[in-house]
Amino acid sequence: MPLVTAEKMLYDAQKGGYAVGAFNVENMEMIIAAVEAAEELRAPIMLQTTSSTVRYASVKQFYANARAMAEQVSVPVAIHLDHGDSFELAMQALREGYTSIMIDGSHYDFEKNIEITKRVVDAAKPNAIPVEAELGKVGGKEDDLEVKDAGYTDPVEAKEFVERTGITSLAVAIGTAHGFYEGTPKLDIERLKEIKKYVDIPLVLHGASGLSDEDVIKCIKEGICKVNFATELRVAFSDGVKAVLKQNPDVYDPKAYLKVARENVKQLVKNRMIVCGCQGKY
């Protein structure tokens, strides 16, 4: 089917008590792997590209790959700009056909975050494209941005932020971090419960790579409707390539090692979809 916007699939998840898996993809192989996993599990899926990923190729290139795969399957597929780092990049993604956009103004102060977020929401509204934003700072390293002074999302501020910006989903900071964790993460589930009392739009969990399945499930139970996975997909892909080249260093056909890397990603995506509970929903 054609690419779809993320709004309906997230509200369906909210009503159904599960979460949509959102997977960061870096190349054609990862896109194929993720969408094949979704089709086999009859699950909705969001493909995500970060700012550095689209700079590596282009927004147009990733959109074309996502659209081509979506048209080959019968489950809903959305293509999402993850952590859009400027209004200009958000507009580029909008023009090229992205069906979901995140503008990340969390590194600004509260008022500046509202300003840039509302600007993107207003621009996306005529095309009915949903917009995700972040309030509070999820720690760790995401692309070129490293957050050392992570801060939690304030529930009362979250309510004001949503009302003043008109966003359709909100990424919350409750103790997760981008990348892998150095120790055992301590999630503030009580804070998530409070945010849910003040905010009725779908909530998003960033930094899920390295979280236990139990923690992810617990967050979904308390209102998370979208879970982002990035770092562990990169590791799975890279491990596949390394394994083939270690066994046979003379391999020169990229298809030989990319096939293994693709299968690694596919199996990981399936696993994460089952944890999110979104299998069999379409």
Secondary structure, 3 states (H helix, E strand, C coil): CCCCCHHHHHHHHHHHCCCEEEEECCCHHHHHHHHHHHHHHCCCEEEEECHHHHHHCCHHHHHHHHHHHHCCCCCCEEEEEEEECCHHHHHHHHHHCCCEEEECCCCCCHHHHHHHHHHHHHHHHHHCCCEEEEECECEEEECCEEECCCECCCHHHHHHHHHHHCCCEEEECCCCEECCCCCCCCCCHHHHHHHHHHCCCCEEECCCCCCCHHHHHHHHHCCEEEEEECHHHHHHHHHHHHHHHHHCCCCCCHHHHHHHHHHHHHHHHHHHHHHHCCCCCC
